[in-house]
Amino acid sequence: MSCMRNGSLIFSLLLFFLIGSPSVEGNSTDKRNIPLQVPIPILLYHRFGPEATDSMTIRTAVFESHLKFLDENGYKVVSLRQFMERHLNGGVFHAPRAVVITVDDGHKSVYTDMLPLIKKYRVPVTLFLYPSAISNAVYAMSWDQLREMRETGLFDFQSHTYWHPNFKKDRERMRPAEYERSVEMQLKKSKVGLEKEIHAKVEMLAWPFGIWDEWLIGKAAEAGYRATFTMERHHVTATDSIMALPRYLITKGDRGKAFERILERKDK
């Protein structure tokens, strides 16, 4: 047992130095395993409203039922940054009923519908944004609204690329050099824009449409991202790559018992 503990400590220290070192580039052989004590679900929302007008719009009342269920059943909503920092530095996450909430895109309903409930329940949320839409697209929030949300201390802001491209289609239609330049622009311009406008420390990335591959992971690491996220419906475990962590895409059908099943431990 002592040998096992020593081996675990050595692994955690190696993990810290590998990820903390700026000279290490992301690649397919570096799994960067997270020393999780228990699997943890990361939830992914998009839009909110009085009616579910499409599959990824969650009725505001249903979202509140999610928060109420978490609150009444002993779940602890932790920030994605807190979760990642603990494990990027070789720590062990001890919350047996932890859950993380994220939202992609920056739809205006995050401000109008979600924000009041987040204030009410006092839970942390991470927004993955693509800056080209902010203060430009009619469906998106403004920079001022994001700054107001930042002041609550409940929101963190991370990258969803610059304009939400479909990397699979771009690779098919572009020449290799053009595609590489486009990817680098999407990754870097988003990071720079968010850090400038809302003074966020941007080091996490959500892949648009959940599209990623090992080459893209390498480019993300080169651009300064320490963790990236996909859309796969399972808990984060110690076997998941830090550069392709799963999230549950929450759709309008994920309510009541369906939502409860998402939260259930998958290692039982």
Phi and psi restraints in degrees (value plus and minus 20) as a CYANA .aco file:
   2 SER   PHI     -80.8   -40.8
   2 SER   PSI     -60.1   -20.1
   3 CYS   PHI     -83.0   -43.0
   3 CYS   PSI     -59.5   -19.5
   4 MET   PHI     -84.3   -44.3
   4 MET   PSI     -62.1   -22.1
   5 ARG   PHI     -85.0   -45.0
   5 ARG   PSI     -61.4   -21.4
   6 ASN   PHI     -82.9   -42.9
   6 ASN   PSI     -60.8   -20.8
   7 GLY   PHI     -84.3   -44.3
   7 GLY   PSI     -59.3   -19.3
   8 SER   PHI     -84.0   -44.0
   8 SER   PSI     -60.6   -20.6
   9 LEU   PHI     -84.0   -44.0
   9 LEU   PSI     -63.4   -23.4
  10 ILE   PHI     -81.2   -41.2
  10 ILE   PSI     -63.3   -23.3
  11 PHE   PHI     -81.6   -41.6
  11 PHE   PSI     -62.9   -22.9
  12 SER   PHI     -83.3   -43.3
  12 SER   PSI     -59.9   -19.9
  13 LEU   PHI     -86.1   -46.1
  13 LEU   PSI     -60.9   -20.9
  14 LEU   PHI     -82.1   -42.1
  14 LEU   PSI     -60.9   -20.9
  15 LEU   PHI     -80.9   -40.9
  15 LEU   PSI     -62.8   -22.8
  16 PHE   PHI     -80.9   -40.9
  16 PHE   PSI     -68.0   -28.0
  17 PHE   PHI     -89.7   -49.7
  17 PHE   PSI     -55.2   -15.2
  18 LEU   PHI     -85.4   -45.4
  18 LEU   PSI     -65.3   -25.3
  19 ILE   PHI    -100.7   -60.7
  19 ILE   PSI     -54.3   -14.3
  20 GLY   PHI     -93.1   -53.1
  20 GLY   PSI     -40.3    -0.3
  21 SER   PHI     -98.8   -58.8
  21 SER   PSI     106.8   146.8
  22 PRO   PHI     -90.2   -50.2
  22 PRO   PSI     -31.6     8.4
  23 SER   PHI    -106.7   -66.7
  23 SER   PSI     -27.2    12.8
  24 VAL   PHI    -108.6   -68.6
  24 VAL   PSI     105.7   145.7
  25 GLU   PHI    -120.8   -80.8
  25 GLU   PSI     128.1   168.1
  26 GLY   PHI     -87.3   -47.3
  26 GLY   PSI     121.2   161.2
  27 ASN   PHI    -176.6  -136.6
  27 ASN   PSI     151.7   191.7
  28 SER   PHI     -91.6   -51.6
  28 SER   PSI     -42.4    -2.4
  29 THR   PHI    -105.9   -65.9
  29 THR   PSI     -35.4     4.6
  30 ASP   PHI    -112.7   -72.7
  30 ASP   PSI      75.2   115.2
  31 LYS   PHI     -91.1   -51.1
  31 LYS   PSI     -47.3    -7.3
  32 ARG   PHI      30.3    70.3
  32 ARG   PSI      35.1    75.1
  33 ASN   PHI     -83.2   -43.2
  33 ASN   PSI     124.8   164.8
  34 ILE   PHI    -115.8   -75.8
  34 ILE   PSI     105.5   145.5
  35 PRO   PHI     -97.9   -57.9
  35 PRO   PSI      50.0    90.0
  36 LEU   PHI     -97.4   -57.4
  36 LEU   PSI     119.6   159.6
  37 GLN   PHI     -98.6   -58.6
  37 GLN   PSI     -59.3   -19.3
  38 VAL   PHI    -158.5  -118.5
  38 VAL   PSI     132.1   172.1
  39 PRO   PHI     -81.1   -41.1
  39 PRO   PSI     125.2   165.2
  40 ILE   PHI    -149.9  -109.9
  40 ILE   PSI     111.6   151.6
  41 PRO   PHI    -104.8   -64.8
  41 PRO   PSI     115.4   155.4
  42 ILE   PHI    -129.0   -89.0
  42 ILE   PSI     100.4   140.4
  43 LEU   PHI    -113.8   -73.8
  43 LEU   PSI     121.1   161.1
  44 LEU   PHI    -143.0  -103.0
  44 LEU   PSI      95.9   135.9
  45 TYR   PHI    -129.2   -89.2
  45 TYR   PSI     145.6   185.6
  46 HIS   PHI    -147.7  -107.7
  46 HIS   PSI     -81.2   -41.2
  47 ARG   PHI    -154.9  -114.9
  47 ARG   PSI     139.8   179.8
  48 PHE   PHI    -156.3  -116.3
  48 PHE   PSI     138.6   178.6
  49 GLY   PHI     155.9   195.9
  49 GLY   PSI     152.3   192.3
  50 PRO   PHI     -87.0   -47.0
  50 PRO   PSI     -44.8    -4.8
  51 GLU   PHI    -152.3  -112.3
  51 GLU   PSI     129.6   169.6
  52 ALA   PHI    -106.9   -66.9
  52 ALA   PSI      71.0   111.0
  53 THR   PHI     -99.2   -59.2
  53 THR   PSI     -34.7     5.3
  54 ASP   PHI    -172.5  -132.5
  54 ASP   PSI     155.5   195.5
  55 SER   PHI     -84.1   -44.1
  55 SER   PSI     -48.1    -8.1
  56 MET   PHI    -121.1   -81.1
  56 MET   PSI     -12.5    27.5
  57 THR   PHI    -114.1   -74.1
  57 THR   PSI     101.2   141.2
  58 ILE   PHI    -118.8   -78.8
  58 ILE   PSI     108.8   148.8
  59 ARG   PHI     -78.2   -38.2
  59 ARG   PSI     115.8   155.8
  60 THR   PHI     -76.9   -36.9
  60 THR   PSI     -58.2   -18.2
  61 ALA   PHI     -84.5   -44.5
  61 ALA   PSI     -55.3   -15.3
  62 VAL   PHI     -89.6   -49.6
  62 VAL   PSI     -61.1   -21.1
  63 PHE   PHI     -81.0   -41.0
  63 PHE   PSI     -60.8   -20.8
  64 GLU   PHI     -83.9   -43.9
  64 GLU   PSI     -55.5   -15.5
  65 SER   PHI     -84.0   -44.0
  65 SER   PSI     -52.9   -12.9
  66 HIS   PHI     -83.3   -43.3
  66 HIS   PSI     -69.4   -29.4
  67 LEU   PHI     -83.3   -43.3
  67 LEU   PSI     -59.1   -19.1
  68 LYS   PHI     -85.8   -45.8
  68 LYS   PSI     -61.4   -21.4
  69 PHE   PHI     -82.3   -42.3
  69 PHE   PSI     -65.0   -25.0
  70 LEU   PHI     -80.0   -40.0
  70 LEU   PSI     -64.8   -24.8
  71 ASP   PHI     -85.2   -45.2
  71 ASP   PSI     -59.0   -19.0
  72 GLU   PHI    -106.7   -66.7
  72 GLU   PSI     -28.6    11.4
  73 ASN   PHI    -139.9   -99.9
  73 ASN   PSI       3.2    43.2
  74 GLY   PHI      58.5    98.5
  74 GLY   PSI      -4.5    35.5
  75 TYR   PHI    -104.4   -64.4
  75 TYR   PSI     125.5   165.5
  76 LYS   PHI    -134.9   -94.9
  76 LYS   PSI      95.8   135.8
  77 VAL   PHI    -100.1   -60.1
  77 VAL   PSI     100.0   140.0
  78 VAL   PHI    -133.2   -93.2
  78 VAL   PSI     132.9   172.9
  79 SER   PHI     -92.4   -52.4
  79 SER   PSI     128.4   168.4
  80 LEU   PHI     -82.8   -42.8
  80 LEU   PSI     -57.9   -17.9
  81 ARG   PHI     -84.4   -44.4
  81 ARG   PSI     -63.2   -23.2
  82 GLN   PHI     -81.3   -41.3
  82 GLN   PSI     -64.9   -24.9
  83 PHE   PHI     -80.1   -40.1
  83 PHE   PSI     -67.6   -27.6
  84 MET   PHI     -92.0   -52.0
  84 MET   PSI     -61.7   -21.7
  85 GLU   PHI     -81.2   -41.2
  85 GLU   PSI     -59.5   -19.5
  86 ARG   PHI     -78.3   -38.3
  86 ARG   PSI     -64.3   -24.3
  87 HIS   PHI    -107.5   -67.5
  87 HIS   PSI     -48.7    -8.7
  88 LEU   PHI     -84.2   -44.2
  88 LEU   PSI     -45.6    -5.6
  89 ASN   PHI    -121.3   -81.3
  89 ASN   PSI      -0.6    39.4
  90 GLY   PHI      58.2    98.2
  90 GLY   PSI      -3.5    36.5
  91 GLY   PHI    -104.4   -64.4
  91 GLY   PSI     154.2   194.2
  92 VAL   PHI    -136.9   -96.9
  92 VAL   PSI     109.1   149.1
  93 PHE   PHI    -104.7   -64.7
  93 PHE   PSI     102.6   142.6
  94 HIS   PHI    -120.6   -80.6
  94 HIS   PSI     -24.0    16.0
  95 ALA   PHI     -98.5   -58.5
  95 ALA   PSI      89.4   129.4
  96 PRO   PHI     -91.2   -51.2
  96 PRO   PSI     -38.9     1.1
  97 ARG   PHI    -144.7  -104.7
  97 ARG   PSI      22.8    62.8
  98 ALA   PHI    -100.6   -60.6
  98 ALA   PSI     129.8   169.8
  99 VAL   PHI    -167.4  -127.4
  99 VAL   PSI     127.5   167.5
 100 VAL   PHI    -137.1   -97.1
 100 VAL   PSI     119.2   159.2
 101 ILE   PHI    -133.6   -93.6
 101 ILE   PSI     107.3   147.3
 102 THR   PHI    -149.0  -109.0
 102 THR   PSI     137.5   177.5
 103 VAL   PHI    -158.0  -118.0
 103 VAL   PSI     111.6   151.6
 104 ASP   PHI    -120.1   -80.1
 104 ASP   PSI     131.1   171.1
 105 ASP   PHI      77.0   117.0
 105 ASP   PSI     -67.0   -27.0
 106 GLY   PHI      74.9   114.9
 106 GLY   PSI      13.8    53.8
 107 HIS   PHI     -84.7   -44.7
 107 HIS   PSI     126.1   166.1
 108 LYS   PHI     -81.5   -41.5
 108 LYS   PSI     -43.6    -3.6
 109 SER   PHI     -88.0   -48.0
 109 SER   PSI     -37.5     2.5
 110 VAL   PHI     -84.0   -44.0
 110 VAL   PSI     -56.6   -16.6
 111 TYR   PHI     -99.1   -59.1
 111 TYR   PSI     -66.0   -26.0
 112 THR   PHI     -97.4   -57.4
 112 THR   PSI     -58.0   -18.0
 113 ASP   PHI    -127.4   -87.4
 113 ASP   PSI     -62.1   -22.1
 114 MET   PHI     -99.1   -59.1
 114 MET   PSI     -63.7   -23.7
 115 LEU   PHI     -72.6   -32.6
 115 LEU   PSI     -67.3   -27.3
 116 PRO   PHI     -79.1   -39.1
 116 PRO   PSI     -55.4   -15.4
 117 LEU   PHI     -94.4   -54.4
 117 LEU   PSI     -54.9   -14.9
 118 ILE   PHI     -85.7   -45.7
 118 ILE   PSI     -58.6   -18.6
 119 LYS   PHI     -84.9   -44.9
 119 LYS   PSI     -60.3   -20.3
 120 LYS   PHI     -84.4   -44.4
 120 LYS   PSI     -65.2   -25.2
 121 TYR   PHI    -114.0   -74.0
 121 TYR   PSI     -29.4    10.6
 122 ARG   PHI      35.1    75.1
 122 ARG   PSI      35.9    75.9
 123 VAL   PHI    -139.3   -99.3
 123 VAL   PSI     126.8   166.8
 124 PRO   PHI    -100.2   -60.2
 124 PRO   PSI     127.1   167.1
 125 VAL   PHI    -158.1  -118.1
 125 VAL   PSI     122.6   162.6
 126 THR   PHI    -130.0   -90.0
 126 THR   PSI     106.7   146.7
 127 LEU   PHI    -121.8   -81.8
 127 LEU   PSI     106.9   146.9
 128 PHE   PHI    -119.2   -79.2
 128 PHE   PSI      96.2   136.2
 129 LEU   PHI    -137.8   -97.8
 129 LEU   PSI     128.3   168.3
 130 TYR   PHI    -131.4   -91.4
 130 TYR   PSI      92.6   132.6
 131 PRO   PHI     -81.3   -41.3
 131 PRO   PSI     -45.0    -5.0
 132 SER   PHI     -79.9   -39.9
 132 SER   PSI     -46.3    -6.3
 133 ALA   PHI    -106.3   -66.3
 133 ALA   PSI     -47.0    -7.0
 134 ILE   PHI     -85.7   -45.7
 134 ILE   PSI     107.7   147.7
 135 SER   PHI      44.1    84.1
 135 SER   PSI      -8.4    31.6
 136 ASN   PHI    -142.4  -102.4
 136 ASN   PSI     -75.8   -35.8
 137 ALA   PHI     -97.1   -57.1
 137 ALA   PSI     123.4   163.4
 138 VAL   PHI     -85.9   -45.9
 138 VAL   PSI     -44.0    -4.0
 139 TYR   PHI    -108.5   -68.5
 139 TYR   PSI     -25.8    14.2
 140 ALA   PHI    -124.1   -84.1
 140 ALA   PSI     142.3   182.3
 141 MET   PHI     -92.6   -52.6
 141 MET   PSI     149.9   189.9
 142 SER   PHI    -123.2   -83.2
 142 SER   PSI     145.1   185.1
 143 TRP   PHI     -83.1   -43.1
 143 TRP   PSI     -57.2   -17.2
 144 ASP   PHI     -83.6   -43.6
 144 ASP   PSI     -59.1   -19.1
 145 GLN   PHI     -85.0   -45.0
 145 GLN   PSI     -60.0   -20.0
 146 LEU   PHI     -84.7   -44.7
 146 LEU   PSI     -59.4   -19.4
 147 ARG   PHI     -84.8   -44.8
 147 ARG   PSI     -58.5   -18.5
 148 GLU   PHI     -82.4   -42.4
 148 GLU   PSI     -61.1   -21.1
 149 MET   PHI     -86.1   -46.1
 149 MET   PSI     -57.6   -17.6
 150 ARG   PHI     -79.6   -39.6
 150 ARG   PSI     -56.2   -16.2
 151 GLU   PHI     -86.0   -46.0
 151 GLU   PSI     -39.3     0.7
 152 THR   PHI     -90.6   -50.6
 152 THR   PSI     -41.3    -1.3
 153 GLY   PHI      57.1    97.1
 153 GLY   PSI     -13.4    26.6
 154 LEU   PHI    -124.9   -84.9
 154 LEU   PSI     -26.5    13.5
 155 PHE   PHI    -141.0  -101.0
 155 PHE   PSI     120.2   160.2
 156 ASP   PHI    -139.4   -99.4
 156 ASP   PSI     133.4   173.4
 157 PHE   PHI    -147.2  -107.2
 157 PHE   PSI     105.9   145.9
 158 GLN   PHI    -154.4  -114.4
 158 GLN   PSI     157.0   197.0
 159 SER   PHI    -110.0   -70.0
 159 SER   PSI     123.2   163.2
 160 HIS   PHI    -148.1  -108.1
 160 HIS   PSI      13.5    53.5
 161 THR   PHI      51.1    91.1
 161 THR   PSI    -197.9  -157.9
 162 TYR   PHI    -104.0   -64.0
 162 TYR   PSI     -63.1   -23.1
 163 TRP   PHI    -154.8  -114.8
 163 TRP   PSI       5.0    45.0
 164 HIS   PHI      41.9    81.9
 164 HIS   PSI      39.2    79.2
 165 PRO   PHI     -98.2   -58.2
 165 PRO   PSI     142.4   182.4
 166 ASN   PHI    -117.9   -77.9
 166 ASN   PSI      79.7   119.7
 167 PHE   PHI     -83.8   -43.8
 167 PHE   PSI     -49.6    -9.6
 168 LYS   PHI     -85.2   -45.2
 168 LYS   PSI     -66.5   -26.5
 169 LYS   PHI     -89.1   -49.1
 169 LYS   PSI     -58.4   -18.4
 170 ASP   PHI     -82.3   -42.3
 170 ASP   PSI     -61.5   -21.5
 171 ARG   PHI     -82.5   -42.5
 171 ARG   PSI     -56.5   -16.5
 172 GLU   PHI     -92.0   -52.0
 172 GLU   PSI     -54.2   -14.2
 173 ARG   PHI    -118.2   -78.2
 173 ARG   PSI     -34.9     5.1
 174 MET   PHI    -123.3   -83.3
 174 MET   PSI     132.5   172.5
 175 ARG   PHI     -91.1   -51.1
 175 ARG   PSI     134.1   174.1
 176 PRO   PHI     -72.1   -32.1
 176 PRO   PSI     -65.7   -25.7
 177 ALA   PHI     -86.6   -46.6
 177 ALA   PSI     -58.8   -18.8
 178 GLU   PHI     -85.8   -45.8
 178 GLU   PSI     -62.1   -22.1
 179 TYR   PHI     -82.5   -42.5
 179 TYR   PSI     -62.2   -22.2
 180 GLU   PHI     -82.9   -42.9
 180 GLU   PSI     -63.3   -23.3
 181 ARG   PHI     -82.9   -42.9
 181 ARG   PSI     -60.4   -20.4
 182 SER   PHI     -84.0   -44.0
 182 SER   PSI     -65.2   -25.2
 183 VAL   PHI     -81.4   -41.4
 183 VAL   PSI     -65.8   -25.8
 184 GLU   PHI     -81.8   -41.8
 184 GLU   PSI     -60.1   -20.1
 185 MET   PHI     -83.4   -43.4
 185 MET   PSI     -66.5   -26.5
 186 GLN   PHI     -78.9   -38.9
 186 GLN   PSI     -60.9   -20.9
 187 LEU   PHI     -96.6   -56.6
 187 LEU   PSI     -63.7   -23.7
 188 LYS   PHI     -99.6   -59.6
 188 LYS   PSI     -62.3   -22.3
 189 LYS   PHI     -86.7   -46.7
 189 LYS   PSI     -55.5   -15.5
 190 SER   PHI     -83.8   -43.8
 190 SER   PSI     -67.2   -27.2
 191 LYS   PHI     -79.9   -39.9
 191 LYS   PSI     -68.3   -28.3
 192 VAL   PHI     -84.1   -44.1
 192 VAL   PSI     -63.1   -23.1
 193 GLY   PHI     -83.5   -43.5
 193 GLY   PSI     -65.2   -25.2
 194 LEU   PHI     -85.9   -45.9
 194 LEU   PSI     -62.5   -22.5
 195 GLU   PHI     -84.9   -44.9
 195 GLU   PSI     -54.6   -14.6
 196 LYS   PHI     -92.8   -52.8
 196 LYS   PSI     -66.4   -26.4
 197 GLU   PHI     -97.9   -57.9
 197 GLU   PSI     -59.1   -19.1
 198 ILE   PHI    -144.5  -104.5
 198 ILE   PSI      -6.5    33.5
 199 HIS   PHI      32.7    72.7
 199 HIS   PSI      21.5    61.5
 200 ALA   PHI    -111.5   -71.5
 200 ALA   PSI     129.1   169.1
 201 LYS   PHI    -110.2   -70.2
 201 LYS   PSI      81.0   121.0
 202 VAL   PHI    -117.3   -77.3
 202 VAL   PSI      92.4   132.4
 203 GLU   PHI    -163.7  -123.7
 203 GLU   PSI      -8.4    31.6
 204 MET   PHI    -147.7  -107.7
 204 MET   PSI     130.0   170.0
 205 LEU   PHI    -157.6  -117.6
 205 LEU   PSI     113.9   153.9
 206 ALA   PHI    -123.1   -83.1
 206 ALA   PSI     105.0   145.0
 207 TRP   PHI     -90.8   -50.8
 207 TRP   PSI     105.4   145.4
 208 PRO   PHI     -78.3   -38.3
 208 PRO   PSI     113.8   153.8
 209 PHE   PHI      40.8    80.8
 209 PHE   PSI      -9.5    30.5
 210 GLY   PHI      50.1    90.1
 210 GLY   PSI      -2.1    37.9
 211 ILE   PHI    -109.0   -69.0
 211 ILE   PSI     104.1   144.1
 212 TRP   PHI    -174.9  -134.9
 212 TRP   PSI     141.3   181.3
 213 ASP   PHI    -172.1  -132.1
 213 ASP   PSI     158.1   198.1
 214 GLU   PHI     -85.7   -45.7
 214 GLU   PSI     -55.1   -15.1
 215 TRP   PHI     -85.1   -45.1
 215 TRP   PSI     -63.6   -23.6
 216 LEU   PHI     -83.3   -43.3
 216 LEU   PSI     -58.6   -18.6
 217 ILE   PHI     -79.8   -39.8
 217 ILE   PSI     -62.6   -22.6
 218 GLY   PHI     -81.0   -41.0
 218 GLY   PSI     -61.4   -21.4
 219 LYS   PHI     -85.8   -45.8
 219 LYS   PSI     -58.3   -18.3
 220 ALA   PHI     -83.6   -43.6
 220 ALA   PSI     -61.7   -21.7
 221 ALA   PHI     -83.8   -43.8
 221 ALA   PSI     -61.5   -21.5
 222 GLU   PHI     -81.9   -41.9
 222 GLU   PSI     -53.5   -13.5
 223 ALA   PHI     -99.8   -59.8
 223 ALA   PSI     -25.0    15.0
 224 GLY   PHI      84.5   124.5
 224 GLY   PSI     -10.4    29.6
 225 TYR   PHI    -105.3   -65.3
 225 TYR   PSI     113.9   153.9
 226 ARG   PHI    -119.1   -79.1
 226 ARG   PSI     -35.3     4.7
 227 ALA   PHI    -174.7  -134.7
 227 ALA   PSI     124.5   164.5
 228 THR   PHI    -153.9  -113.9
 228 THR   PSI     140.5   180.5
 229 PHE   PHI    -153.1  -113.1
 229 PHE   PSI     123.0   163.0
 230 THR   PHI    -132.7   -92.7
 230 THR   PSI    -182.3  -142.3
 231 MET   PHI    -149.8  -109.8
 231 MET   PSI      66.2   106.2
 232 GLU   PHI    -152.4  -112.4
 232 GLU   PSI     114.7   154.7
 233 ARG   PHI    -106.7   -66.7
 233 ARG   PSI      52.6    92.6
 234 HIS   PHI    -175.8  -135.8
 234 HIS   PSI     141.2   181.2
 235 HIS   PHI     -86.4   -46.4
 235 HIS   PSI     134.4   174.4
 236 VAL   PHI     -93.2   -53.2
 236 VAL   PSI     109.6   149.6
 237 THR   PHI    -147.2  -107.2
 237 THR   PSI     156.7   196.7
 238 ALA   PHI     -88.4   -48.4
 238 ALA   PSI     -32.7     7.3
 239 THR   PHI    -112.8   -72.8
 239 THR   PSI     -26.0    14.0
 240 ASP   PHI    -102.1   -62.1
 240 ASP   PSI     118.5   158.5
 241 SER   PHI     -86.5   -46.5
 241 SER   PSI     118.0   158.0
 242 ILE   PHI     -83.3   -43.3
 242 ILE   PSI     -39.2     0.8
 243 MET   PHI    -119.8   -79.8
 243 MET   PSI      -7.9    32.1
 244 ALA   PHI    -177.9  -137.9
 244 ALA   PSI      42.8    82.8
 245 LEU   PHI    -105.4   -65.4
 245 LEU   PSI     118.7   158.7
 246 PRO   PHI     -99.0   -59.0
 246 PRO   PSI     130.3   170.3
 247 ARG   PHI    -156.8  -116.8
 247 ARG   PSI     127.7   167.7
 248 TYR   PHI    -104.1   -64.1
 248 TYR   PSI      94.6   134.6
 249 LEU   PHI     -92.4   -52.4
 249 LEU   PSI      92.8   132.8
 250 ILE   PHI    -106.1   -66.1
 250 ILE   PSI     103.1   143.1
 251 THR   PHI    -134.4   -94.4
 251 THR   PSI     155.3   195.3
 252 LYS   PHI     -83.1   -43.1
 252 LYS   PSI     -39.5     0.5
 253 GLY   PHI    -102.3   -62.3
 253 GLY   PSI     -28.5    11.5
 254 ASP   PHI    -107.4   -67.4
 254 ASP   PSI      55.3    95.3
 255 ARG   PHI    -158.4  -118.4
 255 ARG   PSI     139.5   179.5
 256 GLY   PHI      40.2    80.2
 256 GLY   PSI    -150.6  -110.6
 257 LYS   PHI     -82.1   -42.1
 257 LYS   PSI     -52.4   -12.4
 258 ALA   PHI     -83.5   -43.5
 258 ALA   PSI     -60.4   -20.4
 259 PHE   PHI     -88.0   -48.0
 259 PHE   PSI     -61.5   -21.5
 260 GLU   PHI     -81.1   -41.1
 260 GLU   PSI     -57.6   -17.6
 261 ARG   PHI     -85.7   -45.7
 261 ARG   PSI     -52.3   -12.3
 262 ILE   PHI     -81.2   -41.2
 262 ILE   PSI     -58.1   -18.1
 263 LEU   PHI     -98.3   -58.3
 263 LEU   PSI     -36.0     4.0
 264 GLU   PHI     -83.2   -43.2
 264 GLU   PSI     121.4   161.4
 265 ARG   PHI     -77.2   -37.2
 265 ARG   PSI     114.5   154.5
 266 LYS   PHI    -116.6   -76.6
 266 LYS   PSI     -19.5    20.5
 267 ASP   PHI    -127.1   -87.1
 267 ASP   PSI      -9.3    30.7
